[in-house]
């Protein structure tokens, strides 16, 4: 089987015999029921291939759709003039970069339809290109925009450049509403969603499909599609890794499934990681390895966000639909970028709780956060964690507490803002990373224990305090009865109280019973 890894051109996929999961029924539903659409999905989730499929459809290339669902649905197969704007291929480093990219596309369209207005402003030229295409063909124009937000994502942290790009894109995209009578169909994609202000404030006629349960499956792959299209590939993957096929499906599900773009819809697999795994017959974090979330870490630290709230805080639908509040709350950006996904929905208050979609994303993200939230030491942080894990597994509570204390004492602890919150974030990252190797649960609400660690032979209950005493922490363990559920458990149980002093930025007191 040929896997279309990195191939985003629908014609190439179909002509060259690559595997293709049929999404054309949903595409046809979109085309036949509406006119202006927007779709937000994480990177490498199939947005560009979807736009290429739409382009082939509106070019009337019927032969490419042989055997697919749309072949039975479409009867006209009419050719339309298409303006395809792809903003994904450039680095946007200064104000001229965006203008240069828009100009590059405009010059190509003007070469085809006429360049009498090439000396006008970019948005004026866009207007005239649409007008000329309509006049020359007698057919309304199709406009496809891929990664509309790439310039904005690349300049997070540079407010001046962000403002310049927003203003330029706002004027450019507003043309779509101005020339409604000349446009047959318009589809814009990106990682982040548009809000009520900013880039799309004038373009309020777009239908946002991002949380629409009817289109939850339009990008990515469902469990059913995996079984229907790649069952033999999964069997081969299982054999190559000395697994049963059922075990292999479970591993794929754990590592790459779990994205939800509506609460009602099925979990979606990340197609990039899935196809790479099937092709290479090796399990790796393919999606995470292709891009680092540095702009997300920037926002987390800028807002001094409490990391534990990522998977407990409720977020309204309006909040998820915009990144304009990212300087106050980074959750919409984390969700839209694919690092968090929908987990539950409160219908009464129209709010969602988020969580990590799968192991690849959670482990990759936590490992990436580690150097940003832990002391800077001469030794690699991964070494400190590995030794800590060995102590936990062997029942050396004194050893791992000395190691944790040294972890803070021996490094340059770059605290930003609230010291207490930064300490809590450090421990969140540390224990979350530990949880990939031993069973760790971490709770901070409803009077439940801060950290519970379990191995086949040992149980550790940790209570964390700030600017108090280890004795106070141990007292809470006793008063709350945290150890009672394990009274008949044969494993050895450790109660550990820990206190962090914000003045010295050290663990200054700890006790074990």
C-alpha positions in Angstrom: 0.0 0.0 0.0 1.2 3.5 -0.8 0.7 6.0 2.0 0.2 9.7 1.1 2.6 11.0 3.7 3.3 14.7 3.0 1.3 14.6 -0.2 -1.4 17.3 -0.1 -2.4 17.3 -3.8 -5.7 15.3 -4.4 -4.9 14.8 -8.0 -1.5 13.2 -7.2 -3.0 11.0 -4.5 -5.6 9.7 -6.9 -3.5 9.4 -10.1 -0.6 7.8 -8.4 -2.6 5.2 -6.5 -2.0 6.4 -2.9 -4.5 5.3 -0.2 -7.4 7.7 0.2 -10.0 7.8 2.9 -13.2 9.0 1.1 -14.4 12.3 2.6 -16.2 13.5 -0.6 -19.7 12.9 0.8 -19.1 15.5 3.5 -17.4 17.8 0.9 -20.5 17.6 -1.3 -22.8 18.3 1.6 -20.8 21.4 2.3 -20.8 22.6 -1.4 -24.4 21.9 -2.0 -25.8 23.4 1.3 -23.8 26.6 1.8 -21.4 29.1 0.3 -19.0 30.6 2.9 -17.1 28.3 5.3 -14.3 28.3 7.8 -12.7 25.3 9.4 -10.1 25.1 12.2 -8.1 22.0 12.7 -4.6 21.3 14.1 -1.6 21.2 11.8 -1.1 18.1 9.6 -4.7 17.1 10.0 -5.6 17.0 6.3 -6.8 20.6 5.8 -4.6 21.2 2.7 -5.7 17.9 1.1 -9.4 18.9 1.7 -8.8 22.2 -0.1 -7.1 20.4 -2.9 -10.1 18.0 -3.2 -12.4 21.0 -3.4 -10.2 22.6 -6.1 -10.4 19.4 -8.2 -14.1 19.2 -7.7 -14.7 22.8 -8.8 -12.3 22.3 -11.8 -14.8 19.6 -12.9 -12.1 16.8 -12.8 -14.7 14.1 -12.6 -12.2 11.3 -13.5 -10.4 11.9 -10.2 -13.5 11.0 -8.2 -14.2 7.7 -9.9 -15.5 5.2 -7.2 -15.9 7.9 -4.6 -19.1 9.0 -3.0 -19.4 12.3 -4.8 -19.4 10.6 -8.2 -22.9 9.4 -7.4 -24.0 12.7 -6.0 -22.8 15.3 -8.5 -24.4 15.5 -11.9 -23.2 18.9 -13.3 -19.3 18.8 -13.0 -19.0 22.4 -14.0 -15.7 24.2 -14.1 -15.3 27.4 -12.1 -12.4 29.9 -12.0 -10.5 29.2 -8.8 -8.3 31.5 -6.7 -6.3 29.4 -4.3 -4.4 31.4 -1.7 -1.8 29.3 0.4 -0.1 31.2 3.2 1.8 28.2 4.5 5.0 28.3 2.5 6.7 31.5 3.8 8.4 32.7 7.0 6.7 35.9 8.1 9.6 37.8 9.7 8.8 41.5 8.9 5.9 43.6 7.7 6.9 43.2 4.0 6.8 39.4 4.2 3.0 39.2 4.2 2.6 41.8 1.4 5.2 39.9 -0.7 3.2 36.6 -0.3 -0.1 38.2 -1.2 1.5 39.9 -4.1 3.0 36.7 -5.4 -0.5 35.1 -5.6 -2.0 38.3 -7.1 0.6 38.4 -9.8 -0.2 34.8 -10.8 -3.9 35.6 -11.0 -3.4 38.9 -12.8 -1.2 37.1 -15.4 -4.2 34.9 -16.2 -7.1 37.5 -15.9 -5.4 40.9 -16.5 -3.1 43.2 -14.6 -4.6 46.6 -15.4 -4.8 47.3 -11.6 -1.5 46.0 -10.5 -0.4 49.3 -9.1 -3.4 49.5 -6.6 -3.5 48.4 -3.0 -3.5 44.6 -2.4 -7.2 44.4 -1.5 -8.1 46.5 -4.5 -6.2 44.2 -6.8 -8.0 41.2 -5.2 -11.3 42.9 -6.0 -10.4 43.4 -9.6 -9.0 39.9 -10.0 -12.4 38.5 -8.9 -14.3 40.9 -11.2 -12.1 40.0 -14.2 -12.3 36.3 -13.6 -16.1 36.5 -13.4 -16.3 38.7 -16.6 -13.9 36.5 -18.6 -15.5 33.2 -17.7 -19.1 34.2 -17.1 -18.9 32.0 -14.0 -18.8 32.9 -10.4 -15.4 32.5 -8.7 -14.3 29.9 -6.1 -11.9 31.1 -3.4 -9.8 28.7 -1.3 -7.5 30.0 1.5 -5.1 27.6 3.2 -3.6 28.4 6.6 -5.0 32.0 6.7 -3.5 32.5 10.2 0.1 31.4 9.5 1.4 35.0 9.7 -0.3 35.6 13.0 0.9 32.4 14.6 4.5 33.0 13.6 4.4 36.5 15.2 2.9 35.7 18.6 4.8 37.9 21.0 5.4 40.7 18.5 2.4 42.9 19.0 3.4 45.6 16.5 3.8 43.0 13.7 0.6 41.2 14.8 -1.3 44.4 14.5 0.1 45.2 11.0 -0.7 41.7 9.8 -4.2 41.7 11.3 -5.0 45.0 9.6 -3.7 43.9 6.2 -5.5 40.5 6.3 -8.7 42.1 7.6 -8.8 44.4 4.5 -7.9 41.6 2.2 -10.5 39.1 3.4 -13.3 41.7 3.6 -13.3 41.5 -0.2 -15.2 38.2 0.1 -18.2 39.9 1.5 -18.0 42.9 -0.8 -18.2 40.8 -3.9 -20.7 38.3 -2.7 -22.5 38.3 -6.1 -19.4 37.3 -7.9 -18.4 34.4 -5.6 -19.8 30.8 -5.9 -18.0 29.3 -2.9 -15.3 30.3 -0.4 -13.5 28.1 2.1 -10.9 29.2 4.6 -8.8 27.0 6.9 -6.4 27.6 9.7 -5.2 26.3 13.0 -6.9 29.1 15.1 -10.5 30.2 14.9 -11.7 33.6 14.0 -13.4 35.7 16.7 -15.9 38.5 16.7 -13.2 41.1 16.3 -9.8 41.2 14.6 -9.2 39.6 11.2 -12.7 38.4 10.4 -14.8 41.2 12.1 -16.1 42.4 8.6 -16.5 38.8 7.3 -19.4 37.7 9.5 -21.1 35.6 6.8 -18.7 32.6 7.3 -20.1 29.4 8.6 -17.7 28.0 11.2 -17.6 24.2 10.9 -14.9 23.8 13.6 -17.3 22.6 16.3 -20.1 21.5 14.0 -21.0 17.8 14.8 -22.1 17.3 11.2 -18.5 17.9 10.0 -16.5 16.4 12.9 -15.1 13.7 10.6 -14.2 15.9 7.6 -10.5 15.8 8.5 -8.6 13.1 10.4 -9.6 9.4 10.5 -12.2 7.5 12.6 -11.9 4.1 14.1 -14.2 2.7 11.5 -12.2 4.3 8.6 -9.0 2.8 10.1 -10.5 -0.7 10.1 -12.1 -0.4 6.7 -9.1 1.0 4.9 -6.0 -0.2 6.7 -6.8 -3.5 8.4 -4.1 -5.4 6.5 -1.6 -2.6 7.3 -2.4 -2.9 11.0 -1.9 -6.6 10.8 1.5 -6.1 9.3 2.4 -3.5 11.9 1.3 -5.9 14.7 3.5 -8.7 13.3 6.5 -6.3 12.9 6.2 -5.4 16.6 5.4 -8.9 18.0 1.9 -7.9 18.9 -1.6 -9.3 18.3 -3.7 -7.3 15.9 -6.0 -6.4 18.8 -3.1 -5.2 20.9 -1.9 -3.2 17.9 -5.3 -1.5 17.5 -5.3 -0.7 21.2 -1.8 0.9 21.0 -2.8 3.0 18.0 -5.9 4.1 19.8 -3.9 5.1 22.9 -1.2 6.9 21.0 -3.0 8.7 18.2 -6.8 8.7 18.7 -8.9 10.9 21.0 -9.3 14.2 19.1 -12.9 15.4 19.5 -14.2 18.3 17.4 -17.7 17.9 18.8 -19.0 16.1 21.9 -21.4 14.1 19.8 -18.9 13.1 17.2 -16.4 10.1 17.3 -12.8 10.3 18.4 -10.5 11.2 15.5 -7.1 9.8 14.8 -4.2 12.1 13.9 -3.7 11.0 10.2 -0.1 12.1 10.0 1.1 10.0 13.0 -1.2 7.1 12.0 0.0 6.9 8.4 3.7 7.3 9.3 3.3 4.5 11.9 1.7 2.1 9.4 4.3 3.0 6.7 7.4 2.7 8.9 5.9 -0.1 11.0 7.4 1.6 14.1 5.6 3.5 16.9 7.0 7.0 17.3 5.7 10.5 18.0 5.6 11.6 14.4 3.3 14.6 14.7 5.0 16.1 17.8 8.4 15.7 16.2 7.4 17.8 13.2 6.8 21.0 15.2 7.6 22.5 18.6 4.9 24.4 20.5 7.2 27.3 21.5 4.5 29.9 21.0 2.3 28.0 23.4 4.9 27.9 26.1 5.4 31.7 25.6 1.7 32.3 26.3 1.6 29.9 29.3 4.5 31.7 30.9 3.3 35.2 29.9 -0.1 34.6 31.5 1.4 32.7 34.5 -1.2 30.0 33.8 -1.6 27.3 36.4 -0.9 24.2 34.4 -3.2 21.9 36.3 -6.1 24.0 35.1 -5.6 22.9 31.6 -7.6 19.7 32.2 -10.0 21.0 34.9 -11.0 24.5 34.0 -14.3 24.9 32.1 -14.2 27.0 28.9 -17.2 28.5 27.2 -18.0 28.0 23.5 -17.4 31.7 22.9 -13.9 31.4 24.5 -13.0 28.4 22.4 -14.1 30.2 19.3 -11.5 33.0 19.6 -7.8 33.5 20.4 -8.2 37.2 21.1 -8.1 36.5 24.8 -4.9 34.4 24.7 -3.0 37.0 26.8 -5.5 36.3 29.6 -6.3 32.6 29.0 -4.1 30.3 26.7 -6.6 27.4 26.6 -8.3 28.4 23.3 -4.8 28.4 21.7 -3.9 25.1 23.2 -7.2 23.6 22.0 -7.0 25.0 18.5 -3.4 23.9 18.1 -4.3 20.3 18.9 -2.6 20.0 22.3 -5.9 19.8 24.1 -9.3 18.5 22.9 -12.9 18.4 24.1 -13.6 15.9 26.9 -17.0 16.8 28.3 -19.7 19.4 27.8 -22.0 21.2 30.2 -25.2 21.9 28.2 -26.7 24.2 30.9 -23.7 26.6 30.9 -22.6 25.9 27.3 -19.0 25.1 28.5 -16.4 22.4 27.8 -13.7 20.7 29.9 -10.6 20.0 27.9 -7.9 17.3 28.1 -5.0 15.8 26.2 -6.3 13.7 23.3 -3.7 10.9 23.5 -0.4 9.7 24.7 1.7 11.1 21.9 0.4 14.7 22.6 0.5 14.5 26.4 3.9 12.9 26.7 5.4 15.1 24.0 4.0 18.3 25.5 5.0 17.5 29.1 8.5 16.6 28.0 8.7 19.8 26.0 7.5 21.9 29.1 10.1 20.3 31.4 13.1 22.6 30.7 10.9 25.7 30.9 9.5 24.9 34.3 12.4 23.2 36.1 15.7 24.5 37.5 18.5 25.0 35.0 21.2 22.6 36.0 24.4 21.4 34.5 23.0 17.9 34.2 20.2 16.9 31.9 16.8 17.0 33.5 15.9 13.7 31.9 18.7 12.1 34.0 17.3 13.5 37.2 13.8 12.2 36.3 15.2 8.7 35.4 16.9 8.4 38.7 13.9 9.6 40.6 11.8 6.9 38.8 14.3 4.2 39.8 14.0 5.4 43.5 10.2 5.3 43.3 10.2 1.8 41.9 12.7 0.5 44.5 10.9 2.0 47.5 13.7 4.4 48.3 11.5 7.3 49.6 14.4 9.0 51.3 16.4 8.8 48.1 13.9 10.3 45.9 13.1 13.1 48.4 16.8 14.0 48.6 16.9 14.0 44.9 13.9 16.2 44.6 15.3 18.6 47.1 18.6 18.7 45.3 16.7 19.3 42.0 15.7 22.7 43.2 18.8 23.5 45.3 21.4 22.8 42.6 19.9 24.8 39.8 19.2 28.3 38.6 15.5 28.5 39.3 14.1 31.1 36.9 10.9 32.1 38.6 8.6 34.4 36.6 5.8 36.2 38.4 4.0 34.3 41.2 6.6 32.1 42.9 4.0 29.7 44.5 2.3 29.2 41.2 5.6 28.6 39.4 6.5 25.9 42.0 3.1 24.2 41.5 3.6 24.3 37.8 7.1 22.7 38.2 5.7 19.9 40.3 2.8 19.4 37.9 5.2 18.9 34.9 7.5 16.7 37.0 4.9 14.4 38.3 3.0 14.3 35.0 6.2 13.2 33.3 6.7 10.6 36.1 3.3 9.3 35.4 4.4 7.9 32.0 6.6 5.4 33.8 4.6 4.7 37.1 1.0 5.2 38.0 0.6 8.8 39.2 -2.6 10.6 40.0 -2.6 14.3 41.0 -5.6 16.0 42.6 -5.9 19.4 44.1 -9.7 19.8 44.6 -12.4 18.5 46.9 -10.0 17.8 49.7 -8.2 15.0 47.8 -4.6 14.2 48.0 -2.1 16.2 46.0 -0.1 13.3 44.6 -0.7 9.5 44.7 2.1 7.3 43.2 1.6 3.5 42.9 3.9 0.8 41.8 3.5 -3.0 42.1 5.2 -2.9 45.5 4.8 0.6 47.0 2.3 3.4 47.5 3.3 7.0 48.1 0.9 9.7 49.3 2.4 13.2 48.9 0.9 16.4 50.3 2.5 19.7 49.2 2.5 22.9 51.1 3.9 26.4 50.4 5.3 28.5 53.2 4.0 26.2 55.9 5.6 23.0 57.3 6.0 19.3 56.4 4.2 18.5 59.7 1.2 20.4 58.5 1.1 18.4 55.3 1.3 15.1 57.2 -1.4 16.2 59.5 -3.7 16.8 56.5 -3.0 13.3 55.2 -4.1 11.9 58.6 -7.1 14.2 59.1 -8.4 13.6 55.6 -7.9 9.9 55.8 -6.0 9.7 52.5 -4.4 6.3 53.5 -7.6 4.6 54.6 -8.4 3.1 51.1 -5.1 1.3 51.2 -5.5 -0.2 54.8 -5.7 -3.8 53.5 -3.3 -3.3 50.7 -0.1 -5.5 51.1 2.1 -2.9 49.5 4.3 -0.7 51.7 2.8 2.8 52.1 4.7 6.0 52.5 3.2 9.3 53.7 5.3 12.3 52.7 4.8 15.9 53.7 6.6 18.5 51.6 7.0 22.3 52.1 8.3 24.8 49.6 9.6 28.2 50.7 8.9 31.0 48.2 11.6 33.2 49.7 14.5 30.8 49.1 12.8 29.0 46.2 13.7 25.6 47.8 12.0 22.6 49.4 13.0 23.5 53.0 11.1 20.9 54.9 10.0 17.3 54.3 9.0 14.3 56.4 8.2 10.7 55.7 6.1 8.3 57.9 
